[in-house]
Amino acid sequence: MQWLPETLPNRLLLGCFLCAGSILRLMDVGPALLFGDELHSLSDMHGGYPQILSHFSPTGAGLALPLIQRILLDLFGDGHWSIRAPAWVAGLALLFLAYPVGRRHVGESAALAATALVAVAPLLVFYSHFARIYSLVALLCLLLYDRLQNYVEGARREPNRKTRPGMDVVALTALLPWAHPTALGFVLPLYAGALIALLSRSERTPGRFWQAAGRLAPALALGGVICALAYWPARESLIAFLSEKTQAEYYGGLGPLDVASLITGNRTGAIALAILAGAGAVAMLRESGGRHAMLLFAALGPPLAVALVRPYGDAYAYARYLMPSVVPLCLLVGFGLSRGSQRIQRAGPSAVPLAGGAIALTLGFVGPLAPQHPRPVQHANTYLSMLRLPAFDAPWPETPGFYRELSARPAAERAGLRLIEVPALTTRTRHLYRHYQLQHGLPTAVVPLPGEFPRIPSGPYLSFQRPQWRTDSDADYLVVHLNIAEEIARYWRWLYGPQGPGPFAPQAEAFMERHLRYGGLLPRPDPSTLATLRSQLGEPLIAEDGLLVWKLRERSGEPD
């Protein structure tokens, strides 16, 4: 495996792509509050290792993710970097392996262009700092493609030599569906592509077909047996999960472009990359016939599997199920650019990487991570970081007076201030706190009320049960929302009502419909909690707009 390009300019370009991608993946790991599905694994770890290995969570965390996270938490503590390690470590590895794997199979210039796209793809970036298994699954899929493609290339060179895939292929074949069942949508099509690639240089007769299948079947069968044995202790909960996911129906509509737009950050970018990938696929078929069938099946297998099975979920769920396809699709784009450049006279060795970098830069500046868009870092793990919905950035006229007054202070006066919000909120209701932070811009800690968090990890989280919570917080204001359900309902009524920021753009309609529903009962601080706070802190500084605000410390020059 060759890690660096041949020429110095291309090495510099690769370094730029890797640096940009690494920054995008790591910058939110520490500060972003845990959100939504990230909290499921904290619950799935509670029973210890035997429980983890014998129970497939109905939340879809599987067995691998809670197991890895439990090991990391036992070794390194329960901070964000440990909880999210399966995401950011795998996300970085996927980024850094895109070039050497791509170079081996589609050439240097195509691999460089693909790496530029991988570096900025919003879906890959998001799941590199969101504590779920999907980045790891995408990484293992890329490795399986590489190892199986290597085997196929060797078998094509020596068709009469009777060899079978090695144990590395078997191990990856077993590990992928165990990491997450949706990986089957990649594994099975990849083996089909390998079969076609093996047949492409030989006479297509039944005998040749069975000979080629006989080479691949043992690896697939052995991997399947190992995976089944690993799942055996959790078989009942796994069957219940799969039954629910394949039979239940999700509310709301979605289309292919809704899913594709989450990969690139906007609909136009998705269409453009689909055209380029299609051109790359056509060029690949014309040039090499079935040699690259595996890459085509790797790119198309997961989308076809999702389209056929239609599992329970929305566009956000379907997009993460397609993550194994993203790097292969980027390689197809790079291949198309490299073959297109051959028709241009005086196209130097850096022309294709520069074109890929230009496309990536354009996607970056029109996508959700663009520097001109407001982006509260602590809320980077809400789904608004994958696809921007401008309605949630519009100022709410009924924002409580405390936040408006705080926002009106000069920046120098707000510098260094910190807030505590109660309750924590765990679902898309967190968009309300995101909205407030867009206005005041202050770092925030949250206090989970009973039932919100399975456990309170290290980081920007506090518990009133801890004696030193006030000094540990290093905060200036404590904001208690007395009736957060009513507060959120008022915000949502304005957001979706005639006085709100609508009408929504066509590309945002399905996602705004998805956000219309935000969950069930929301926590309220009980009277005993409020009485304890009054006994510790005295009467609140502000008691209006459904808020109780305590000032926790004085600063020189700060208004009363």
MARKEKOL-5482 format. One record per residue (C-alpha): chain; x, y, z. Coordinates in steps of 0.5 Angstrom, whole numbers, always signed. Layout:
# residues N
[rec "A", [X, Y, Z]]
...
//
This chain:
# residues 560
[rec "A", [+0, +0, +0]]
[rec "A", [+3, +7, -2]]
[rec "A", [+1, +12, +2]]
[rec "A", [+4, +18, -1]]
[rec "A", [+3, +21, -8]]
[rec "A", [+9, +21, -13]]
[rec "A", [+10, +29, -14]]
[rec "A", [+11, +34, -9]]
[rec "A", [+5, +38, -11]]
[rec "A", [+1, +32, -10]]
[rec "A", [+4, +31, -4]]
[rec "A", [+2, +38, -1]]
[rec "A", [-5, +37, -4]]
[rec "A", [-6, +31, +0]]
[rec "A", [-3, +34, +6]]
[rec "A", [-8, +40, +5]]
[rec "A", [-14, +35, +4]]
[rec "A", [-12, +31, +10]]
[rec "A", [-11, +37, +15]]
[rec "A", [-18, +40, +13]]
[rec "A", [-22, +33, +14]]
[rec "A", [-18, +32, +21]]
[rec "A", [-20, +39, +23]]
[rec "A", [-27, +38, +21]]
[rec "A", [-28, +31, +24]]
[rec "A", [-24, +33, +31]]
[rec "A", [-27, +40, +33]]
[rec "A", [-33, +38, +35]]
[rec "A", [-32, +32, +39]]
[rec "A", [-30, +35, +46]]
[rec "A", [-35, +41, +46]]
[rec "A", [-41, +38, +43]]
[rec "A", [-47, +36, +48]]
[rec "A", [-49, +29, +47]]
[rec "A", [-55, +29, +43]]
[rec "A", [-61, +24, +41]]
[rec "A", [-58, +17, +39]]
[rec "A", [-51, +18, +43]]
[rec "A", [-55, +17, +49]]
[rec "A", [-57, +10, +48]]
[rec "A", [-50, +7, +49]]
[rec "A", [-50, +10, +56]]
[rec "A", [-56, +6, +57]]
[rec "A", [-54, +0, +54]]
[rec "A", [-48, -1, +58]]
[rec "A", [-51, -1, +65]]
[rec "A", [-51, -9, +65]]
[rec "A", [-44, -10, +64]]
[rec "A", [-41, -14, +59]]
[rec "A", [-45, -21, +59]]
[rec "A", [-51, -16, +58]]
[rec "A", [-48, -13, +53]]
[rec "A", [-46, -19, +49]]
[rec "A", [-53, -22, +50]]
[rec "A", [-58, -16, +48]]
[rec "A", [-59, -13, +42]]
[rec "A", [-62, -6, +44]]
[rec "A", [-68, -4, +41]]
[rec "A", [-65, +3, +40]]
[rec "A", [-60, +0, +34]]
[rec "A", [-54, +1, +38]]
[rec "A", [-52, -7, +37]]
[rec "A", [-47, -11, +41]]
[rec "A", [-41, -8, +38]]
[rec "A", [-42, -1, +40]]
[rec "A", [-43, -1, +47]]
[rec "A", [-38, -7, +48]]
[rec "A", [-33, -2, +45]]
[rec "A", [-35, +4, +49]]
[rec "A", [-35, +0, +55]]
[rec "A", [-28, -2, +54]]
[rec "A", [-26, +5, +53]]
[rec "A", [-30, +8, +59]]
[rec "A", [-27, +3, +64]]
[rec "A", [-20, +5, +61]]
[rec "A", [-20, +12, +60]]
[rec "A", [-26, +15, +64]]
[rec "A", [-33, +17, +61]]
[rec "A", [-31, +24, +57]]
[rec "A", [-34, +25, +50]]
[rec "A", [-27, +23, +47]]
[rec "A", [-28, +16, +50]]
[rec "A", [-36, +16, +49]]
[rec "A", [-34, +18, +41]]
[rec "A", [-28, +14, +40]]
[rec "A", [-31, +9, +36]]
[rec "A", [-33, +15, +31]]
[rec "A", [-27, +20, +31]]
[rec "A", [-22, +14, +31]]
[rec "A", [-26, +10, +25]]
[rec "A", [-27, +17, +22]]
[rec "A", [-20, +19, +21]]
[rec "A", [-18, +12, +19]]
[rec "A", [-23, +12, +14]]
[rec "A", [-21, +19, +11]]
[rec "A", [-13, +17, +11]]
[rec "A", [-14, +10, +8]]
[rec "A", [-19, +13, +2]]
[rec "A", [-12, +15, -2]]
[rec "A", [-8, +9, -1]]
[rec "A", [-14, +4, -2]]
[rec "A", [-16, +8, -8]]
[rec "A", [-9, +9, -11]]
[rec "A", [-8, +2, -11]]
[rec "A", [-15, +0, -15]]
[rec "A", [-17, +7, -19]]
[rec "A", [-10, +11, -19]]
[rec "A", [-7, +16, -16]]
[rec "A", [-10, +22, -19]]
[rec "A", [-17, +19, -18]]
[rec "A", [-16, +17, -11]]
[rec "A", [-13, +24, -9]]
[rec "A", [-20, +27, -12]]
[rec "A", [-24, +22, -8]]
[rec "A", [-20, +24, -2]]
[rec "A", [-22, +31, -2]]
[rec "A", [-29, +30, -3]]
[rec "A", [-29, +25, +3]]
[rec "A", [-25, +30, +7]]
[rec "A", [-31, +35, +7]]
[rec "A", [-37, +30, +6]]
[rec "A", [-42, +33, +11]]
[rec "A", [-45, +26, +13]]
[rec "A", [-38, +23, +14]]
[rec "A", [-36, +29, +18]]
[rec "A", [-42, +29, +22]]
[rec "A", [-41, +21, +24]]
[rec "A", [-34, +22, +26]]
[rec "A", [-36, +26, +32]]
[rec "A", [-43, +23, +33]]
[rec "A", [-42, +17, +38]]
[rec "A", [-45, +11, +33]]
[rec "A", [-42, +5, +30]]
[rec "A", [-43, +8, +23]]
[rec "A", [-36, +11, +21]]
[rec "A", [-33, +4, +24]]
[rec "A", [-38, +0, +19]]
[rec "A", [-36, +5, +13]]
[rec "A", [-28, +4, +15]]
[rec "A", [-29, -4, +15]]
[rec "A", [-33, -4, +9]]
[rec "A", [-27, +0, +5]]
[rec "A", [-22, -5, +8]]
[rec "A", [-27, -11, +6]]
[rec "A", [-27, -8, -1]]
[rec "A", [-19, -7, -1]]
[rec "A", [-18, -14, +1]]
[rec "A", [-23, -18, -3]]
[rec "A", [-21, -14, -9]]
[rec "A", [-14, -16, -8]]
[rec "A", [-16, -23, -8]]
[rec "A", [-20, -22, -15]]
[rec "A", [-14, -19, -18]]
[rec "A", [-9, -24, -16]]
[rec "A", [-14, -29, -19]]
[rec "A", [-15, -26, -25]]
[rec "A", [-8, -26, -26]]
[rec "A", [-7, -33, -25]]
[rec "A", [-14, -36, -27]]
[rec "A", [-12, -43, -27]]
[rec "A", [-9, -43, -20]]
[rec "A", [-14, -45, -14]]
[rec "A", [-14, -40, -9]]
[rec "A", [-19, -38, -4]]
[rec "A", [-20, -31, +0]]
[rec "A", [-15, -31, +6]]
[rec "A", [-18, -31, +13]]
[rec "A", [-17, -23, +13]]
[rec "A", [-23, -23, +8]]
[rec "A", [-27, -28, +13]]
[rec "A", [-26, -24, +19]]
[rec "A", [-28, -18, +16]]
[rec "A", [-34, -22, +13]]
[rec "A", [-36, -24, +20]]
[rec "A", [-35, -17, +23]]
[rec "A", [-39, -13, +19]]
[rec "A", [-46, -15, +20]]
[rec "A", [-44, -16, +27]]
[rec "A", [-42, -9, +28]]
[rec "A", [-49, -7, +25]]
[rec "A", [-54, -11, +21]]
[rec "A", [-55, -6, +15]]
[rec "A", [-47, -8, +13]]
[rec "A", [-50, -14, +10]]
[rec "A", [-53, -9, +4]]
[rec "A", [-45, -8, +3]]
[rec "A", [-43, -15, +4]]
[rec "A", [-47, -19, +0]]
[rec "A", [-47, -14, -7]]
[rec "A", [-39, -14, -6]]
[rec "A", [-39, -21, -6]]
[rec "A", [-43, -21, -12]]
[rec "A", [-39, -16, -16]]
[rec "A", [-33, -20, -14]]
[rec "A", [-36, -26, -18]]
[rec "A", [-37, -22, -24]]
[rec "A", [-30, -20, -24]]
[rec "A", [-28, -27, -23]]
[rec "A", [-32, -29, -29]]
[rec "A", [-30, -23, -34]]
[rec "A", [-24, -26, -36]]
[rec "A", [-26, -33, -37]]
[rec "A", [-31, -36, -41]]
[rec "A", [-38, -35, -38]]
[rec "A", [-41, -42, -38]]
[rec "A", [-44, -46, -32]]
[rec "A", [-38, -49, -31]]
[rec "A", [-34, -43, -30]]
[rec "A", [-39, -40, -26]]
[rec "A", [-39, -45, -21]]
[rec "A", [-31, -45, -21]]
[rec "A", [-31, -38, -19]]
[rec "A", [-37, -39, -14]]
[rec "A", [-33, -44, -11]]
[rec "A", [-27, -40, -9]]
[rec "A", [-32, -34, -6]]
[rec "A", [-37, -39, -2]]
[rec "A", [-33, -41, +3]]
[rec "A", [-31, -35, +6]]
[rec "A", [-38, -32, +5]]
[rec "A", [-40, -38, +9]]
[rec "A", [-35, -39, +14]]
[rec "A", [-36, -31, +16]]
[rec "A", [-43, -32, +16]]
[rec "A", [-43, -38, +21]]
[rec "A", [-38, -34, +25]]
[rec "A", [-43, -28, +25]]
[rec "A", [-49, -32, +27]]
[rec "A", [-45, -35, +33]]
[rec "A", [-43, -29, +35]]
[rec "A", [-50, -26, +35]]
[rec "A", [-53, -33, +38]]
[rec "A", [-53, -30, +45]]
[rec "A", [-57, -24, +43]]
[rec "A", [-61, -28, +38]]
[rec "A", [-68, -27, +41]]
[rec "A", [-67, -19, +42]]
[rec "A", [-64, -19, +35]]
[rec "A", [-70, -22, +31]]
[rec "A", [-75, -17, +35]]
[rec "A", [-71, -11, +33]]
[rec "A", [-70, -14, +25]]
[rec "A", [-78, -15, +26]]
[rec "A", [-79, -8, +28]]
[rec "A", [-75, -5, +23]]
[rec "A", [-77, -9, +17]]
[rec "A", [-85, -8, +19]]
[rec "A", [-86, -2, +22]]
[rec "A", [-88, +4, +18]]
[rec "A", [-85, +11, +19]]
[rec "A", [-89, +18, +18]]
[rec "A", [-87, +23, +13]]
[rec "A", [-85, +22, +6]]
[rec "A", [-78, +22, +3]]
[rec "A", [-75, +22, -3]]
[rec "A", [-68, +19, -6]]
[rec "A", [-66, +27, -7]]
[rec "A", [-67, +28, +1]]
[rec "A", [-63, +22, +3]]
[rec "A", [-57, +24, -2]]
[rec "A", [-57, +31, +0]]
[rec "A", [-55, +29, +7]]
[rec "A", [-49, +26, +4]]
[rec "A", [-47, +32, +0]]
[rec "A", [-50, +38, +5]]
[rec "A", [-55, +40, -1]]
[rec "A", [-59, +38, -6]]
[rec "A", [-55, +41, -12]]
[rec "A", [-49, +38, -10]]
[rec "A", [-52, +31, -9]]
[rec "A", [-54, +32, -17]]
[rec "A", [-48, +34, -19]]
[rec "A", [-44, +29, -16]]
[rec "A", [-49, +23, -18]]
[rec "A", [-47, +26, -25]]
[rec "A", [-40, +25, -24]]
[rec "A", [-40, +19, -21]]
[rec "A", [-45, +16, -27]]
[rec "A", [-40, +19, -32]]
[rec "A", [-34, +15, -28]]
[rec "A", [-38, +9, -28]]
[rec "A", [-39, +9, -35]]
[rec "A", [-32, +10, -36]]
[rec "A", [-30, +5, -32]]
[rec "A", [-34, +0, -35]]
[rec "A", [-32, +2, -42]]
[rec "A", [-25, +1, -40]]
[rec "A", [-24, -5, -36]]
[rec "A", [-31, -9, -37]]
[rec "A", [-32, -13, -31]]
[rec "A", [-25, -12, -27]]
[rec "A", [-28, -6, -23]]
[rec "A", [-35, -9, -22]]
[rec "A", [-34, -9, -14]]
[rec "A", [-33, -2, -14]]
[rec "A", [-39, -1, -18]]
[rec "A", [-43, -6, -13]]
[rec "A", [-40, -3, -7]]
[rec "A", [-43, +4, -9]]
[rec "A", [-50, +2, -11]]
[rec "A", [-51, -4, -7]]
[rec "A", [-53, -1, +0]]
[rec "A", [-58, +4, -4]]
[rec "A", [-61, -2, -7]]
[rec "A", [-61, -6, -1]]
[rec "A", [-65, +0, +3]]
[rec "A", [-69, +1, -3]]
[rec "A", [-71, -6, -3]]
[rec "A", [-72, -7, +4]]
[rec "A", [-75, +0, +6]]
[rec "A", [-73, -1, +13]]
[rec "A", [-76, +3, +19]]
[rec "A", [-73, +10, +19]]
[rec "A", [-73, +17, +15]]
[rec "A", [-68, +20, +11]]
[rec "A", [-63, +21, +16]]
[rec "A", [-63, +14, +18]]
[rec "A", [-63, +12, +11]]
[rec "A", [-57, +16, +10]]
[rec "A", [-53, +13, +15]]
[rec "A", [-54, +6, +12]]
[rec "A", [-51, +9, +6]]
[rec "A", [-45, +11, +9]]
[rec "A", [-41, +5, +6]]
[rec "A", [-42, +7, -1]]
[rec "A", [-40, +14, +0]]
[rec "A", [-32, +13, -1]]
[rec "A", [-34, +8, -7]]
[rec "A", [-38, +14, -10]]
[rec "A", [-32, +19, -9]]
[rec "A", [-27, +14, -12]]
[rec "A", [-32, +14, -18]]
[rec "A", [-32, +21, -18]]
[rec "A", [-25, +21, -18]]
[rec "A", [-24, +16, -24]]
[rec "A", [-29, +20, -28]]
[rec "A", [-25, +26, -27]]
[rec "A", [-18, +23, -29]]
[rec "A", [-21, +20, -35]]
[rec "A", [-24, +27, -37]]
[rec "A", [-17, +30, -36]]
[rec "A", [-14, +25, -41]]
[rec "A", [-18, +29, -46]]
[rec "A", [-15, +36, -44]]
[rec "A", [-9, +38, -47]]
[rec "A", [-3, +40, -42]]
[rec "A", [-7, +37, -36]]
[rec "A", [-2, +36, -31]]
[rec "A", [-1, +31, -26]]
[rec "A", [-4, +36, -21]]
[rec "A", [-10, +37, -25]]
[rec "A", [-15, +32, -23]]
[rec "A", [-13, +33, -15]]
[rec "A", [-14, +41, -16]]
[rec "A", [-21, +39, -20]]
[rec "A", [-23, +35, -14]]
[rec "A", [-21, +40, -9]]
[rec "A", [-25, +45, -12]]
[rec "A", [-31, +41, -12]]
[rec "A", [-30, +40, -5]]
[rec "A", [-29, +47, -3]]
[rec "A", [-35, +49, -7]]
[rec "A", [-39, +44, -3]]
[rec "A", [-36, +46, +3]]
[rec "A", [-38, +53, +2]]
[rec "A", [-45, +52, +0]]
[rec "A", [-46, +46, +5]]
[rec "A", [-48, +46, +13]]
[rec "A", [-41, +47, +15]]
[rec "A", [-40, +54, +11]]
[rec "A", [-36, +59, +15]]
[rec "A", [-42, +64, +13]]
[rec "A", [-47, +60, +17]]
[rec "A", [-49, +61, +24]]
[rec "A", [-46, +55, +28]]
[rec "A", [-47, +54, +35]]
[rec "A", [-41, +49, +37]]
[rec "A", [-44, +46, +43]]
[rec "A", [-50, +44, +39]]
[rec "A", [-46, +41, +33]]
[rec "A", [-49, +34, +34]]
[rec "A", [-56, +36, +32]]
[rec "A", [-58, +34, +25]]
[rec "A", [-58, +41, +23]]
[rec "A", [-50, +40, +22]]
[rec "A", [-52, +35, +16]]
[rec "A", [-56, +39, +13]]
[rec "A", [-58, +46, +14]]
[rec "A", [-65, +48, +15]]
[rec "A", [-65, +56, +15]]
[rec "A", [-72, +56, +19]]
[rec "A", [-68, +54, +25]]
[rec "A", [-63, +60, +25]]
[rec "A", [-69, +65, +24]]
[rec "A", [-70, +70, +31]]
[rec "A", [-76, +68, +35]]
[rec "A", [-80, +74, +37]]
[rec "A", [-82, +71, +43]]
[rec "A", [-75, +70, +46]]
[rec "A", [-75, +71, +53]]
[rec "A", [-72, +77, +56]]
[rec "A", [-66, +75, +59]]
[rec "A", [-63, +72, +53]]
[rec "A", [-65, +78, +49]]
[rec "A", [-62, +82, +55]]
[rec "A", [-56, +78, +55]]
[rec "A", [-55, +78, +47]]
[rec "A", [-55, +86, +47]]
[rec "A", [-49, +86, +52]]
[rec "A", [-43, +88, +48]]
[rec "A", [-38, +83, +46]]
[rec "A", [-33, +85, +51]]
[rec "A", [-38, +84, +57]]
[rec "A", [-40, +77, +55]]
[rec "A", [-33, +75, +54]]
[rec "A", [-32, +69, +59]]
[rec "A", [-39, +68, +62]]
[rec "A", [-42, +62, +62]]
[rec "A", [-49, +59, +63]]
[rec "A", [-53, +53, +66]]
[rec "A", [-59, +51, +63]]
[rec "A", [-64, +46, +66]]
[rec "A", [-67, +41, +64]]
[rec "A", [-62, +38, +59]]
[rec "A", [-66, +36, +53]]
[rec "A", [-64, +30, +49]]
[rec "A", [-68, +30, +43]]
[rec "A", [-69, +35, +37]]
[rec "A", [-73, +40, +43]]
[rec "A", [-65, +42, +44]]
[rec "A", [-66, +46, +38]]
[rec "A", [-69, +51, +43]]
[rec "A", [-63, +52, +47]]
[rec "A", [-59, +52, +40]]
[rec "A", [-63, +58, +38]]
[rec "A", [-62, +62, +45]]
[rec "A", [-54, +60, +44]]
[rec "A", [-54, +63, +37]]
[rec "A", [-57, +70, +40]]
[rec "A", [-52, +70, +46]]
[rec "A", [-46, +66, +44]]
[rec "A", [-44, +63, +51]]
[rec "A", [-42, +56, +53]]
[rec "A", [-47, +52, +56]]
[rec "A", [-47, +47, +61]]
[rec "A", [-54, +43, +62]]
[rec "A", [-57, +39, +68]]
[rec "A", [-60, +33, +67]]
[rec "A", [-67, +32, +71]]
[rec "A", [-69, +25, +73]]
[rec "A", [-70, +20, +67]]
[rec "A", [-66, +25, +62]]
[rec "A", [-59, +21, +62]]
[rec "A", [-58, +14, +63]]
[rec "A", [-52, +17, +67]]
[rec "A", [-48, +23, +68]]
[rec "A", [-42, +23, +64]]
[rec "A", [-36, +28, +65]]
[rec "A", [-36, +34, +61]]
[rec "A", [-41, +40, +61]]
[rec "A", [-46, +36, +65]]
[rec "A", [-48, +38, +72]]
[rec "A", [-52, +34, +78]]
[rec "A", [-55, +38, +83]]
[rec "A", [-54, +32, +87]]
[rec "A", [-46, +33, +87]]
[rec "A", [-45, +38, +93]]
[rec "A", [-40, +42, +89]]
[rec "A", [-44, +43, +83]]
[rec "A", [-44, +51, +84]]
[rec "A", [-36, +51, +84]]
[rec "A", [-35, +46, +79]]
[rec "A", [-39, +49, +74]]
[rec "A", [-35, +56, +73]]
[rec "A", [-42, +59, +71]]
[rec "A", [-45, +66, +72]]
[rec "A", [-52, +64, +71]]
[rec "A", [-57, +58, +73]]
[rec "A", [-63, +58, +68]]
[rec "A", [-69, +54, +70]]
[rec "A", [-74, +53, +65]]
[rec "A", [-81, +52, +69]]
[rec "A", [-85, +49, +64]]
[rec "A", [-80, +47, +58]]
[rec "A", [-86, +44, +54]]
[rec "A", [-90, +50, +54]]
[rec "A", [-84, +54, +52]]
[rec "A", [-82, +49, +46]]
[rec "A", [-89, +49, +44]]
[rec "A", [-90, +56, +43]]
[rec "A", [-83, +56, +39]]
[rec "A", [-85, +51, +35]]
[rec "A", [-92, +54, +34]]
[rec "A", [-89, +60, +31]]
[rec "A", [-84, +56, +27]]
[rec "A", [-89, +53, +23]]
[rec "A", [-94, +58, +24]]
[rec "A", [-96, +64, +19]]
[rec "A", [-92, +69, +23]]
[rec "A", [-86, +64, +22]]
[rec "A", [-80, +64, +18]]
[rec "A", [-84, +60, +12]]
[rec "A", [-86, +58, +7]]
[rec "A", [-80, +53, +7]]
[rec "A", [-76, +51, +1]]
[rec "A", [-78, +45, -3]]
[rec "A", [-71, +41, -1]]
[rec "A", [-73, +43, +6]]
[rec "A", [-80, +41, +6]]
[rec "A", [-79, +33, +8]]
[rec "A", [-74, +35, +14]]
[rec "A", [-78, +40, +17]]
[rec "A", [-84, +35, +17]]
[rec "A", [-79, +31, +20]]
[rec "A", [-78, +36, +26]]
[rec "A", [-85, +38, +27]]
[rec "A", [-86, +32, +32]]
[rec "A", [-81, +32, +37]]
[rec "A", [-83, +27, +42]]
[rec "A", [-87, +26, +48]]
[rec "A", [-87, +28, +56]]
[rec "A", [-82, +33, +57]]
[rec "A", [-78, +34, +64]]
[rec "A", [-80, +39, +69]]
[rec "A", [-76, +41, +76]]
[rec "A", [-80, +39, +82]]
[rec "A", [-82, +43, +88]]
[rec "A", [-77, +40, +92]]
[rec "A", [-71, +42, +87]]
[rec "A", [-74, +49, +87]]
[rec "A", [-74, +49, +94]]
[rec "A", [-67, +47, +95]]
[rec "A", [-64, +52, +90]]
[rec "A", [-68, +57, +94]]
[rec "A", [-65, +55, +100]]
[rec "A", [-58, +55, +97]]
[rec "A", [-58, +61, +92]]
[rec "A", [-63, +65, +95]]
[rec "A", [-69, +68, +91]]
[rec "A", [-68, +68, +83]]
[rec "A", [-65, +75, +80]]
[rec "A", [-70, +74, +75]]
[rec "A", [-77, +70, +75]]
[rec "A", [-81, +72, +68]]
[rec "A", [-82, +69, +62]]
[rec "A", [-83, +62, +65]]
[rec "A", [-75, +62, +67]]
[rec "A", [-72, +63, +74]]
[rec "A", [-65, +66, +73]]
[rec "A", [-60, +66, +79]]
[rec "A", [-54, +70, +79]]
[rec "A", [-48, +65, +81]]
[rec "A", [-42, +70, +82]]
[rec "A", [-41, +77, +81]]
[rec "A", [-36, +80, +76]]
[rec "A", [-33, +87, +76]]
[rec "A", [-37, +92, +71]]
[rec "A", [-43, +87, +70]]
[rec "A", [-50, +90, +70]]
[rec "A", [-54, +88, +76]]
//
